[in-house]
């Protein structure tokens, strides 16, 4: 009987070890995805308009995030960022009937191309680069002076 007392625990222990080896591996803990921080865009004085579009967009987005749609806020930020006031145009903040404009457009003539932004409830925030028209103006129609 003594042999049976020893054999039963040994067999049960071996069975437990065998079953442990058959168990599914636990799911590995998910590794959180990390994205490296994006370096802020910078003005590229020797670059073309395409090279400066990320910086132009970054400046315009910063103004948009403040909740303003005033053209003066966009041009002031662009001037502070290093763009030339004399190369800028904006659309009026008011319609001819005195109502607030749904959006404002602002532009910078840069080395033969136009960096153009538009912001407001009607459009959200947009920026792009276009070829400068033959008349040399980035925005069509009358534009107020950039202050």
Secondary structure, 3 states (H helix, E strand, C coil): CHHHHHHHHHHHHHHHHHHHHHCCCCCCCCCCCCCCCCCCCCCCCCCCHHHHHHHHHHHHHHHHHCCCCCHHHHHHHHHHHCCCHHHEEECCCECCCCCECCEEEEEEEECCEEEEEEEECCCEEEEEEEECCCCCCCCCCCCCCCC
